[in-house]
Amino acid sequence: MCYRMTGNAADADDLVQETFVRAIEKPPRSTAQPLRPWLVRVAMNLSRDLLRRRKRRGYVGPWLPSPIPTDEESPASYEPPAPTEDTPVARYELKESISFAFLLALEALTPSQRAVLLLRDVMDYSTGDTAEALDMTDANVKVVLLRARRRMKEYDKTRAPVSLERREATRRALEQFLLYLGNRDAAGLERLLADDVISLSDGGGEVPAARQPIRGRDKVLRLILGLAKKSLVEPRFSVRMFNGLPAILVEDVRSIAGSATRYTIHFEVNEQGKIRELHAVVAPGKLSAVGEAVTCTPSLC
């Protein structure tokens, strides 16, 4: 829940720890009632406070979620289902709700809109349970949810469930990308990129990264080939499952002093299997949940 609220694995860990610290130091008065609703209330309030601070601080360059390892199955949910008469009409799947596309779409929401949307449309909380968790009235929850759904309309237009077909299409594009990159095949890379491809790099102000989105096939291709030329040694690549989809973990890239030596690359592919979005998370602080990997060369991945 905290990860979906913040999109940051390290922040989510801190929020969970702080929630349980408060449970130990200042527990609820009534211990006869289930503790979970109280924990959810504290965690959501802490998450909203963190989001407000983050928005006030601003961010250096594009913001991307921090990658988290996932398996082929949907993550378990222990949330009680809402009563049938109060089940959300707009329902986002649990696996979808940790995808880069979904977490990026949530950034357009206010902290309260984000909290309401997650509880109602992802966790399947009832209106009453959502109101209780966020200290809001039922009427206010309904208004905030309506505004949140309106802001999610752009995402809904191109919404693609994290299905087996999408995972396979992403894996094929990823394997082709590594093969072409390893062979320095510019023509192959060009065919793989969509005309309107966008590249986003999140350095978080920690390491060098593009401060603005790179748009268009020609510019993104020049970026990829330019970065490949700067590598003094062959990078080590591994294919991992992050946020529900296959992605690339790059390690030991000793190109320029001060540059990232470990980062992840994530793809969004279109219906033709071409890469329409390329996301690179290079900020070291965003990789707290990324473990070590078995490495391989581009041609073998």
N, C-alpha and C positions, 0 to 999 in steps of 0.2 A: 504494500500500500504506500509506504514512504518512498519507494523507488518510483512508482508511478506518479506520485505527487511532485517529486523533484527532478526526475530524470538523471539523478546522479547517485551512483552506488555508494560512494564514500559518505555523502550527505545522508543517505538513507540509513547507513549503519550508525552514524552519529545520532540520528533522530530516534532510532529504536533504543539505543543505549540510554539516551536522555529520558525516554518514556519510562523505561524500567527503573531508572534512578529515582524518578518522581514517585513511582509506585512503591518503592522501598522507603523513601524519606517522607513522603506526604501521601499515604494511601487514602483511598476513598473512605468516608466515614462508615458506610455500611459494608461490612465484609460478607454479609449474607447473600448479597446480589452477585451475579456473574461479573467477573472482573473485565471481561473482554470489551463491553461497550465503553467502559471508562478508559481503557487503554487506547481504543480507537479514537475517542474524543481528544485525549492528550496528544496522540501522534498526529492527528489532523491539524490541531491548533499549532503545534510546533512546526509542521510542514508549511502551513500558510504563513507563519511568521518568517520562516527561512526564505520563501519565495518573495515576500515583500522586500526583504533586505537585499536579495539578489537583484531585483528590478531597480532598486534605488542605486545600487552600486554601479550598475551597467556591466557590460562584458566586452572584453577585447576581441574583436572579430566575430565571426559566426559562432553561435552556440549550438553544440550537438550533444545528445545524450551520451552518458558514459556507457560503454558496452558491458553487458553481463552475459556470462555463459548460460546457454539453455540447451536442453536436449530436444529430441524429436517430438516429445509429447507436450501437451499444454501444462503449464505450471499448476500445481494443486491450488484449490481455493477452499477455504474453510468458512466462507461467508454464508450466512443463512439466506436462502432464496426469499425474495419478496413475495408477499401473498399474490395469488393469481390476479386478483382485481387491481393490484397496484404494480404489476410487472412493467418495466419500462418498454415503451414501443421501440425506441432506438436502443439497440443492444450491441455493445462492442465485445468481441471475444477476449478472453483473458490473454491468450497469446498475442493477439493483435494489439492489446493495450500496452505491451512492452516493446513494440516495434519502433524503429527510428521514426517512421512516417507518422505514427500516432503521437509519440512523445513530442515531436516537433510541432505538430498541430496544436497540442495542448499549450504550447508556449504563448499562443495568441490569447489565451484566457486569463482572467484575473485569478488570483489564488482561490477565492471563494467559488468562482465558476468551475475551476478545475476540480476542487474538492467535491462539489455537488455532482458534476458529470461523472466522476470516477465512482462515487458511491452508488449513484442511481443507475447509470448506464453500463458500468463495468462490473461492479461488485453486486449489483442487483439488490441493493438496499431499498426498503420501502421509503415513501416520502416521510413518514413519521420517524423512522429510524435515522434517516439522513438528517432531519431537523434536530433530533436529539444529539447526534454525534457532533454537529457543527454549531449547536446553540442558536438555531434559527427557528422561525415559525414555519409551519407547513406551507403557508401562502408564499413566504419568501423563498423557500426551496423551489417551488414551482416556477416563480418568476426568474430566479437565477438560472435554473436549468434550461428554460426556454431561451434565454440570452446565450447560454453556453452552446446550445445546439445550433443556434443561428451562426455563431462564429465557427462552428465545425463544418459548415456546409461545403466549403471549398475542399476540405479533406474528403468529405463524403462523396464528392463527384468522382474522385479517382480512387476511392477506397478499394483495396484488394485484400481479402482475408489471407492470413498466413496459412495457406493450404499446402498440401504436398506438391501440387503443380507449381505453385509459386516458388517453393523451396528448390525444386528441380530446375526451373528456369533460371533462378538466381545462381545456382551451382554451375550450370552450363556456361553462363556469361562469365562467371568468376574464373573457371578453368580456361576458357578461351583468352581472357585477359592476361592471365599468368603466362600462358603459352606464347602469346604475341609479345608480351613484354620481355620474356626471357630471350626471344629471338630478335628483339628490337625491330619487330615487324610493324612499321608505321601504318602500312596499308590495312593490315588486319585490325589494328586498334581503331583505325578510322571507321571501318565497316561496323565495328562493335558498338560505337558510340552513336546515340541518337542525335539528330540535327540540333535539338534544343537542350542537349545535356547540360547539367549544372554540377559544378564541383564546389563542395564546401569543406573547409579545413578548420578544425578547432584546435588552436594552440593555446587558448586560454591566457595569453600573455606570458606563458612559461617558456615556450620555444617558438622559433620563427614559423609562421604559417600565413597563408593569404588572408588579408584582413577583410576582403570582399569576396562575394561569390564569383566564380569564374563561369561565364556563360557561353555556350556555343561549342560545336564540335572542334573547330580549328583551334580555339584558345585552350580548350581542355586537353587536346592532343599535344599541343606544344608544352603545356605544363607537365604532362606525364613523361614525355620524352626528355624534357629538360631536367627533371628530377632524376631520371634514370641515369643520365650522363654524369651527374654530380657524384654518384656513388663510387667510392674508391675501391670497394670490394663488393662481391655479389651478395645482396641481402638474403636473409633466410626467410622463407615464407612458409606459413602453415594455414590450412583451411580449418576454421573452427565454426561452431554454431554460436552466434551471438544474437540476442534479442529475437530469437525465433527464426533467423535466416542464416545461411552460410555467409561467412565473411573471411577476410584475410588478416592474419596477424603477421606483421613484419617485425623482425628482430635483428639487432646488431648491424644497424645501418650506420657505418662510420663514414659519413660523407663530409660534413662540415662541422667544425667545432661549435658546440652549442645547439646543434640540431637534435631533433628527436632520434633516439636509437631504438625506439619501440613504439609501434602504433598500429591501429586497426583501420581497415578499409572496408566500407560497406556499400553495396549496390542496391539501387532500385531499378528494376527493368520494366520496360513497357510490354505491350501485348505482342510485339514482334521479337521479344527477347533481347532487345538492345538496351544498353545502359542509359537511363534518362537522368539518374542522379548518382553522384559519387561522393561519399562522405568519408573523410579521413579524420580520425580522432588521434591527434598527436600530442595533446597536453598530458604530461606524465600523471598529473593529479586525477585525470579521468580514467586511468587504467588500473585502479585499485582492485577491481574484481577479476582482472584478466590474469590467469595463471600461466605457467610455463607450457610450452607446446613442443611436440615433435616437429622438427623442421624438415624442409625439403627445398629443392630447387624449383623454379617456376615451371620447367618442362615436366617435372614429375608430379607436381601438385595436381 
